[in-house]
């Protein structure tokens, strides 16, 4: 009987150590996308006399993300029939919602036209209704062979109207494209 108890004690000890090691490894080895978002989203003139909501992202790692998808929603508070404030979500249609290869930067664009929930809405109204742009970026990281996600949001105070983003890349004398990540936030 003593040998049986001793064997069970050794087995439980080894299994407990293996379980703790597996949980710690799983927690710290989970891949994360290191995507940098511009500090501000901008609303600027766009084609056909419309405006567009734009923001930039750039991959800060040296690896390449593939099959990158962007999902963007607009959220604001509205009064329901009982006079209670509740959140209401509106999907924003993007000019390009998926790219297959993400080596540099990507300016994500939502055209503000008659179909847009932002049509005939100004920044003061967005601030009044606590408007917020919610973003989910999903892509495949070839280094880890896993899908990675990144989330971000812009509240109404972080949206600037009437500006355009500055160019963040240069072409050197060898024809190579150089991206200056520090300029991702710059606009004029």
N, C-alpha and C positions, 0 to 999 in steps of 0.2 A: 504494500500500500504506500509506503514511504517513497519507493522508486517511482510509482505512478504520479504522485503529487509533485515530486521533483521534476519529472518530465513535463508535466502540464505547466508548471511554473516557468521552466526554460522556454517552452513553446510560446507561452503568452508574452514573455519578455522579448523574445525575438520578433514576434508578430507586431507588438506594440512599437518597437523601434523601427521596423520596416514601414509601418503605417505612418508614423510621424515623419520619417524621411520622405516618403512619397508625397505626403501633403505639403511639406515645405518645398520640395522640388517643383511640384505642380504649381504652387503659388508664385514662385519667383522665376520660373522658366517660361511663363506665359508671354508670347510675343506681343509687343505693342507697336502700333504705328507711330512714328515720330513725325507727324504732319504739323507744320507750322501754318497757322491761319493769320491773315492780315488783321491788324488791330481794329480796323474799321471796315465796314461795308460801305459802299458808296452808291448813290443814285445819280446817274449821269445821262446825258442825251444819248439816244440810240437810233437805230435805223427807223425809217418811216415816220419820223417825227415823234416817236415814243421815247420813253425813258427806260432804263434798265437798272436793276439792282445787281451789283457785282461785289464779289470778294475773291481773294486769292488764297491759294494753298501752295505749299512747297514741301517736298519730302526732305527732311533734314538728315536722313541717313544716306550712306553711300550705296545702299542696295536699291533695287528697282521694284516698284510695286506694279502689279499687272491687274487688268480687269477692274479698274477703279470705278466705283459707282458713287454718285452723290445723290442724296435725298435731302431736299430742303422743304421745310414747312414754315408757315407763318402762323404765329399764335397771338391772340389778343383776348382781352376780357370783354365780354358782352353781357348785357342784362337779359335774363330770360323772362318768360311771361310772369313770373312771380316777383320780379324786381331783384332777384339774386344775381350777383356777378358770377359768371362761370367762364372757363376757358373754352375757346373755340379754335380749332385747328384748320388750316387751309393748306393743301399741297401747292407748291410753287413749281410750275413747269419750267424746266431749264432748257437753254439753247442746246447744250450738250450735257447729258446726264451720265454718260459712261465713256471712259476712254480705256483702251486696251493696254496702254503702255504709259507709265508716268515717270519719265526720267528727270523732268525739270519742274516747271511751275504750271499751274492751271488756274485761269481766271474763270470762275463759275458765274454764269450770267442768267438772270431771269428777266425776260422782257416784260415790262409793265404795259400791257395792252388791255383791251376791253375784257379779256378772259381772266385777267389777273385780279386776285383779291386786293392788290395794292392800288388798283386803278382809281383815280380821283381821291386818293388818300395822301395827306401831307404828313410831314414829320411831327407837327404839333398834335395831330390827331393820333398818330402812333404812340406818342408819349402819354397822351391822355388815357388811352386804352391799354397801356403797358404792353405795347406790341413787342414781339421778339421773333427773330428769325432763328430757327432751329436747324442744325445741319448734322447729318450722319454721313460719314465717308467710310466705305467698305471696299477692301481690296485684298488681293492675294499676294502675300509676301513669299517670294521664291526662296529666300534664305531659310525660312522656317517651315516652308511648305504648309502654311496655314493662312486662313482668312484673318485679317486684322481689321479693327474698327477704330474710328476716331470721331469724337463728338465735339461740337462747338456751338455757340450761339452768339447772336448780336442783339442786344436790347436796343430800343429806339434811340437812346442817347449815343450809341456807338455807330449809328448810321449817319453818313454825311452826304449832303445833297450838293450837286453842281460841281463836283470835282471829277478828275479822271486819274487812274493809276499811272505812275511813271513806269517806264521800261526798266526791267531789272536784269536784263541780260545784255552782254556785249559779245562781239565776235572778235577774237584775237587775230594776229597776223598769220597764224597757221590755219585759220578757218574754224577753230574750235569755239563752241558756244560756252561762255562763262556766265553763270548765274550768281548774282550778288544777293544772297539771302537777306542781308541787312536792309535792302531796298524794298522788301515785300510790303512794308507798311507805308511807303512813300506815295504821295499823290499830290497833284497840283491843280 
